[in-house]
Amino acid sequence: MSDPQLMASELRGTARPMPTPPAEQPVRRRLDTLSMHPNVRRILKGPLALEAARFGTPLAIGMGLQTTLNLVDTYIIGQLGGAEGRAGLAAIANCDNVAAVGTILAYGLSIATGTLISRRHGEGDEEGVRRIAWQSLILIGLVSAVFALIGLFGSEFLLYTVMQAKGPVAESAVPYLQVTMAGSCSVFLLLHLITIQRALGSSKAPISMLIGANVANLLLAVLLVYGPGEAPSVFAWGPPVAEVLGIPRMGLVGAAWATVLARFLALAPTFVLAFKRHHLFRKDSRQAPDGRIMRKIFEIGWPTSSQLVVRIVGVLAVVAIAQRGYTTSADQDMSAALGVVLRWETMALFVGLGWGSASQTFMGQNLGAGYVRRAQLSGWYMTGYNVIMMAGFALACMFAGRQMIELLAPGESVLDTGLEYFRWVSPSYVGLGIGIVLGSAIQGAGATRLTFLLDLGVILLFQVPACWIVVQILHAPPHALWQTIAVAYVVSAIVYVIAYRRGTFLNTQLH
């Protein structure tokens, strides 16, 4: 068959049988039966543009909604007003990015697990799916314990020494970070279970759990932050309920407790769903820790974790550089403004991760089934859809930025800085999204070291040094720092487009 004919057949989901060793022939026979399952049939053989949109849209929306937990917290803390509200917003800017390092490390292992599971699922190896899922759960539990200890005993060092937090901001941030990191297992496990179910072709039911977590977080945050004391009129129902329940006014740390508890509430039904619908974590798969499987997850996951940590280090570096150059103990307006705009930017990031997660599933299952061309095309489709959403989000930031900032933090000084940030950075969210989705697709093929090296080059060798030079050597005003960030996002897009077009990652072996 000629190359054009082969390409056309793969697009229809009927690729020419690839030469395989005798030991792999049973995989092909199992695949013939497995492909009759509706989820698998749509991913492997349905109209690609339609199925990519059908599968990716709920994931993108759901991941975007995940960030509304943070937005709700920011809004509620901002409504405290005065010095307490400003210090709380600045503390959030420091704490959330520090805590995100642990979440991202765990999520890298979850992505590796999803990559292995989607490939096994595409091959028809359901026993392998269950075995990997159980071993990965043990691994995530161990990571959770490590980061809980770091949060309990290392928060002061991280905030005072690493992040250069000052004054009341640092004082209020320490207990907030301790609670957030001590309860980090809630978000580690929640995202892990959602990633596993996404890899098996389920995108809607797990995301509904995130929506439930958002509702629970809003209710709990109002009760725990304001307690029986004064609250904004929109939350006037909260203090009487808190008084009846004997809940004290906890301020910023109450927001941390609310988020942790809300995620635990969502975690329970998500686990039940994995157990009942996908038959995971049952007695026959609960084996002792298997070093071989854990090493494979780690080998695939550490570059992804490291890559995502590099991304968050880039954000932390920007915050630290900005605080070093533009804040004092008495003037924390820059920190408060960054706390607001980065919350909104995180929403753009997570929407991109949603489309990226969808691209990982399509990439892994189609490569497992032998549809190489379809696998690569799925990444382009997911990227295109994300570009549309990022362009819409960028327009919202440019034309409704005032309302977005004032919603979370009223105040002219915060507003002016935030609007200037959106003016320069928001158009580059399109580039940020392109890099995220194409990078995720490459990870879905198992080439996680490639994405790690690409992000290492863009962020640590370009973005961070450039930001440092602009602020510390050139002593440029803040808008020059924002321009540098925007350029870095565009450079990331260009680098990933080139890498994805080359397609060398498609030959990655996972066995």
C-alpha positions in Angstrom: 0.0 0.0 0.0 1.4 3.4 -0.9 2.0 6.1 1.8 -1.1 8.2 0.9 -3.3 5.1 1.0 -1.8 4.1 4.4 -2.4 7.6 5.7 -6.0 7.5 4.6 -6.6 4.1 6.1 -5.1 5.2 9.5 -7.3 8.3 9.5 -10.3 6.0 9.1 -9.0 3.9 12.0 -8.1 0.9 9.9 -4.4 0.9 9.7 -2.5 -1.8 7.8 -1.4 -4.6 10.2 2.1 -3.8 11.3 4.7 -6.6 11.4 4.8 -7.9 14.9 6.7 -10.7 16.6 4.7 -13.8 17.4 4.6 -12.9 21.1 2.6 -9.8 20.2 0.0 -11.4 18.1 -2.4 -12.2 21.0 -2.5 -8.4 21.7 -3.9 -7.8 18.2 -6.6 -10.5 18.7 -7.6 -9.0 22.1 -7.8 -5.6 20.5 -10.4 -6.8 17.9 -12.8 -7.6 20.8 -11.8 -4.6 22.9 -12.4 -2.2 20.1 -16.1 -3.0 20.2 -16.3 -1.0 23.5 -17.9 2.4 22.6 -15.2 4.5 24.3 -12.4 2.7 22.6 -14.1 2.6 19.3 -14.6 6.3 19.3 -11.0 7.0 20.2 -9.6 4.6 17.7 -12.0 4.7 14.8 -14.5 7.6 15.1 -14.2 10.9 13.1 -11.1 12.4 14.6 -12.1 16.0 14.8 -15.5 15.2 16.3 -14.2 12.7 18.8 -11.3 14.9 19.9 -13.7 17.7 20.6 -16.2 15.3 22.4 -13.5 13.9 24.6 -11.4 17.0 25.2 -14.1 19.6 26.0 -15.3 18.2 29.3 -11.7 17.6 30.4 -10.7 21.2 29.5 -13.8 22.6 31.3 -13.4 20.3 34.3 -9.7 21.2 34.7 -10.6 24.9 34.4 -13.2 24.4 37.1 -10.6 22.9 39.3 -8.9 26.3 39.5 -12.1 27.9 40.7 -11.3 26.5 44.1 -8.4 28.9 44.1 -10.5 31.7 42.7 -13.2 31.2 45.3 -10.5 31.4 48.0 -9.0 34.5 46.5 -12.4 36.2 46.3 -13.3 35.3 49.9 -10.0 36.4 51.3 -10.1 39.6 49.2 -13.4 40.5 50.8 -11.8 40.5 54.3 -10.6 44.0 53.3 -8.0 46.2 54.8 -4.5 45.0 55.8 -5.8 41.5 56.5 -7.2 41.1 53.0 -4.1 42.6 51.3 -1.7 40.4 53.3 -3.9 37.3 52.6 -3.8 37.9 48.9 -0.1 38.4 48.9 0.3 35.2 51.0 -1.7 33.3 48.5 0.7 34.4 45.7 3.6 32.9 47.7 2.0 29.8 49.1 0.1 28.4 46.2 3.1 28.3 43.9 5.2 26.6 46.6 2.5 24.1 47.3 2.0 23.5 43.5 5.5 22.0 43.3 4.3 18.9 45.2 1.1 18.7 43.2 3.0 18.9 40.0 5.5 16.2 41.0 2.6 13.9 41.9 0.8 14.8 38.7 3.9 13.9 36.7 3.7 10.4 38.1 -0.1 10.4 37.4 0.6 11.3 33.8 3.1 8.5 33.5 0.5 6.1 35.0 -2.0 7.4 32.4 0.4 6.9 29.6 1.1 3.3 30.6 -2.6 2.5 31.2 -3.8 4.1 27.9 -1.2 2.1 26.0 -2.1 -1.2 27.8 -5.8 -0.4 27.3 -5.2 0.2 23.6 -3.4 -3.2 23.4 -6.2 -5.0 25.3 -4.1 -5.8 28.4 -6.7 -5.2 31.1 -4.8 -7.2 33.7 -1.9 -5.0 33.1 -4.1 -1.9 33.5 -5.3 -3.1 37.0 -1.8 -4.0 38.1 -0.4 -0.6 37.1 -3.3 1.3 38.7 -2.7 -0.3 42.1 1.0 0.1 42.2 0.7 3.7 41.1 -1.7 4.3 44.0 0.9 3.1 46.5 3.5 5.4 44.9 1.3 8.4 45.1 0.6 7.6 48.8 4.4 7.6 49.5 4.8 11.0 47.7 1.9 12.4 49.8 3.6 11.5 53.0 6.9 13.1 52.0 5.3 16.4 51.1 3.1 16.5 54.2 6.3 16.3 56.3 7.9 19.1 54.3 4.9 21.3 54.8 4.7 20.7 58.5 8.4 21.3 59.3 9.7 23.4 56.3 7.1 26.1 55.6 9.0 28.9 57.4 12.2 28.2 55.5 10.4 28.0 52.2 8.5 31.3 52.7 11.1 33.5 54.5 14.3 32.2 52.8 13.3 30.9 49.4 10.3 33.2 48.5 11.7 36.3 50.3 8.2 36.9 51.9 8.2 39.8 54.3 6.2 41.2 57.3 2.6 40.3 57.9 2.5 38.5 54.5 5.0 35.9 55.7 3.4 35.6 59.2 0.0 34.7 57.8 1.4 32.6 55.0 3.2 30.0 57.2 0.1 28.3 58.8 -1.7 28.5 55.4 1.1 26.6 53.7 1.4 24.1 56.5 -2.3 23.1 56.2 -2.2 23.1 52.4 0.9 20.8 52.1 -0.1 18.6 55.1 -3.4 17.9 53.3 -1.9 17.7 49.8 -2.7 14.0 49.6 -6.3 15.0 48.8 -5.4 16.8 45.6 -2.7 14.2 44.7 -5.1 11.3 44.9 -8.0 13.1 43.3 -6.1 14.2 40.2 -4.5 10.7 40.1 -7.8 8.9 40.0 -9.2 11.3 37.4 -6.1 10.8 35.2 -6.4 7.0 35.4 -10.1 7.1 34.4 -9.4 9.6 31.7 -6.7 7.2 30.3 -9.4 4.5 30.2 -11.7 6.7 28.1 -13.9 8.2 30.7 -13.9 12.0 30.7 -17.3 13.2 32.0 -18.0 11.4 35.2 -14.7 12.0 37.0 -14.8 15.7 36.1 -18.3 16.0 37.8 -16.5 15.2 41.0 -14.4 18.4 40.6 -17.6 20.4 40.2 -18.9 18.9 43.5 -15.6 19.8 45.1 -16.0 23.4 44.0 -19.4 23.7 45.5 -18.2 22.2 48.8 -15.2 24.5 48.9 -17.4 27.6 48.5 -19.6 26.5 51.4 -16.8 25.5 53.7 -14.6 28.5 52.9 -17.4 31.0 53.9 -17.9 29.2 57.2 -14.3 28.7 58.1 -12.9 32.1 56.9 -15.5 34.4 58.3 -16.8 32.2 61.1 -19.5 34.0 63.2 -17.9 37.4 62.6 -18.5 40.0 59.9 -19.0 38.8 56.3 -19.9 40.5 53.0 -23.7 40.7 52.3 -23.5 38.0 49.6 -22.3 35.6 52.3 -24.6 36.8 55.1 -25.9 33.3 55.5 -22.5 32.1 56.7 -22.0 33.7 60.2 -25.3 32.4 61.7 -24.5 28.9 60.5 -21.0 29.1 61.8 -22.2 30.3 65.2 -24.7 27.4 65.5 -21.9 24.9 64.5 -19.4 26.5 66.8 -16.9 27.3 64.0 -14.5 30.1 64.9 -13.3 32.9 62.5 -10.1 31.4 61.0 -9.3 34.0 58.2 -6.7 32.9 55.6 -6.0 29.5 57.2 -9.7 28.7 57.0 -9.5 28.9 53.3 -6.7 26.3 53.3 -8.8 23.9 55.5 -11.9 24.4 53.2 -9.9 23.4 50.1 -8.4 20.3 51.7 -11.8 19.1 53.1 -13.6 19.8 49.8 -11.1 17.7 47.9 -11.5 14.8 50.4 -15.2 15.0 49.9 -14.8 14.6 46.1 -12.1 11.9 46.5 -14.4 9.3 48.1 -17.0 9.0 45.2 -14.1 9.3 42.6 -12.5 6.2 44.2 -15.9 4.4 44.3 -16.3 5.2 40.6 -12.9 3.7 39.7 -13.7 0.6 41.8 -17.2 0.0 40.4 -17.1 1.1 36.8 -13.5 0.3 35.9 -12.9 -2.6 38.3 -9.7 -1.1 39.7 -8.1 -1.6 43.1 -10.0 -4.8 43.8 -8.6 -7.7 45.9 -7.0 -9.6 43.0 -4.9 -6.5 42.0 -3.8 -5.5 45.6 -0.3 -6.9 45.4 2.7 -6.0 47.4 4.8 -3.1 46.1 6.3 -4.1 42.7 9.6 -2.5 42.2 9.6 -3.1 38.4 6.3 -1.4 37.8 7.1 1.5 40.2 10.5 2.0 38.4 8.7 2.1 35.0 6.3 4.7 36.3 9.1 6.7 37.8 11.3 6.4 34.6 8.4 7.8 32.6 7.2 10.2 35.2 10.3 11.9 36.6 11.0 13.9 33.4 7.3 14.9 33.4 7.4 15.8 37.0 10.7 17.6 36.6 9.3 19.4 33.5 6.2 20.6 35.4 8.4 21.6 38.3 10.5 23.6 35.9 7.3 25.4 34.8 6.3 26.2 38.4 9.9 27.3 39.2 9.6 29.7 36.3 6.5 31.2 38.0 8.1 31.2 41.5 11.1 32.9 40.0 9.0 35.7 38.5 7.2 36.2 41.8 10.5 36.2 43.8 12.2 38.6 41.3 9.2 40.9 41.3 9.0 41.0 45.1 12.7 41.6 45.3 12.6 44.4 42.8 9.3 46.1 43.4 8.1 45.5 47.0 9.1 46.5 50.6 7.8 45.4 54.0 5.4 48.3 53.9 4.4 48.1 50.2 3.0 44.7 49.2 0.8 45.9 46.3 2.9 44.1 43.7 2.6 40.8 45.6 -1.2 41.2 45.9 -1.6 42.0 42.2 0.4 38.9 41.2 -1.7 36.9 43.6 -4.8 37.9 41.6 -3.5 37.7 38.0 -1.7 34.4 38.5 -4.9 32.9 39.8 -6.6 33.8 36.5 -3.6 32.6 34.6 -3.7 29.3 36.4 -7.1 28.8 34.9 -5.6 29.2 31.4 -2.9 26.7 32.3 -5.3 24.1 33.6 -7.6 24.4 30.6 -4.5 23.7 28.5 -3.7 20.7 30.7 -7.3 19.5 30.1 -6.8 19.4 26.4 -3.3 18.0 27.0 -4.8 15.2 29.0 -7.1 14.4 26.2 -4.2 14.4 23.7 -2.3 11.9 26.0 -5.2 9.5 25.9 -5.7 9.7 22.1 -1.9 9.4 21.6 -1.4 6.5 23.9 -4.4 4.4 22.8 -3.8 5.0 19.1 -0.2 4.2 19.3 -1.1 1.0 21.3 -3.4 0.0 18.5 -0.9 0.8 15.8 -2.5 4.0 14.3 0.5 6.2 14.3 -0.6 8.8 11.9 -4.0 9.2 13.7 -2.2 9.5 17.0 -0.1 12.4 15.8 -3.0 14.2 14.1 -5.0 14.0 17.4 -2.4 16.2 19.0 -2.9 18.9 16.3 -6.6 18.8 16.7 -6.4 19.1 20.5 -4.0 22.0 20.1 -6.3 23.8 17.7 -9.3 23.6 20.0 -7.2 24.9 22.9 -6.0 27.8 20.8 -9.6 28.8 20.3 -10.3 28.7 24.0 -7.0 30.5 24.9 -7.8 33.3 22.4 -11.2 33.7 24.0 -9.6 33.8 27.4 -7.0 36.4 26.3 -9.7 38.6 24.9 -11.6 38.4 28.2 -8.5 39.4 30.1 -7.9 42.4 27.8 -11.5 43.7 27.6 -12.9 42.5 31.0 -9.7 42.5 33.0 -10.9 45.3 35.3 -13.9 43.3 36.4 -11.9 40.1 36.8 -9.3 41.8 39.0 -11.9 43.8 41.0 -13.9 40.7 41.6 -11.0 39.3 43.6 -9.2 42.3 45.0 -10.8 45.8 44.9 -8.2 48.6 45.1 -6.6 51.0 42.6 -3.0 50.0 43.2 -3.7 46.3 42.7 -5.9 47.1 39.7 -3.3 49.2 37.9 -0.6 46.5 38.2 -3.0 43.7 37.3 -4.3 45.5 34.2 -0.8 46.2 33.0 0.1 42.5 33.4 -2.9 41.4 31.4 -2.2 44.0 28.7 1.2 42.6 27.9 0.9 38.9 28.9 -2.6 37.7 28.1 -2.1 37.7 24.2 0.7 35.2 24.8 -1.7 32.7 26.5 -2.2 31.3 23.0 1.5 30.4 22.8 1.4 29.1 26.4 -1.5 26.8 25.4 0.2 25.5 22.3 3.3 24.5 24.3 1.2 22.8 27.0 -1.0 20.6 24.7 1.8 19.6 22.2 4.0 18.8 25.2 1.3 16.7 26.7 0.8 14.8 23.5 4.5 14.0 23.3 4.3 12.8 26.9 1.4 10.5 25.9 3.8 8.8 23.5 6.1 8.2 26.5 8.8 10.7 25.4 8.8 12.5 28.7 12.5 13.3 28.7 12.1 15.3 25.5 9.5 17.6 27.0 11.6 18.0 30.1 14.6 19.1 28.1 12.5 21.5 26.0 11.0 23.2 29.0 14.4 23.2 30.8 15.8 25.2 27.8 13.0 27.6 27.5 12.3 28.4 31.1 15.6 28.0 33.0 18.0 29.0 30.2 15.8 31.8 28.7 12.9 33.0 30.8 14.4 33.1 34.3 17.7 34.7 33.3 16.0 37.2 31.1 13.6 38.3 33.9 16.5 38.6 36.3 18.4 40.8 33.9 15.4 43.0 33.2 14.7 43.7 36.9 18.1 43.4 38.7 20.5 44.6 36.1 18.5 46.9 33.9 16.3 48.1 36.7 13.4 48.3 34.2 9.8 49.1 35.2 7.4 46.2 35.8 5.9 46.3 32.2 9.3 45.2 30.9 9.1 42.1 33.1 5.7 41.3 31.8 6.9 41.7 28.2 9.7 39.2 28.9 7.2 36.7 30.2 5.1 37.1 27.1 8.1 36.5 24.8 8.9 33.3 26.8 5.4 31.9 26.2 5.7 32.5 22.5 9.2 30.9 22.3 7.7 27.9 24.1 5.1 27.5 21.4 7.6 27.7 18.6 9.9 25.2 20.2 7.1 22.6 20.7 5.7 23.1 17.2 9.1 22.3 15.7 9.5 19.2 18.0 6.1 17.9 17.3 6.4 18.3 13.5 9.6 16.2 13.6 7.7 13.3 15.1 10.7 11.4 16.5 8.8 10.8 19.8 6.4 8.5 18.0 8.9 5.7 18.2 9.2 5.6 22.0 9.0 2.1 23.5 7.2 1.6 26.8 7.6 -2.1 27.4 
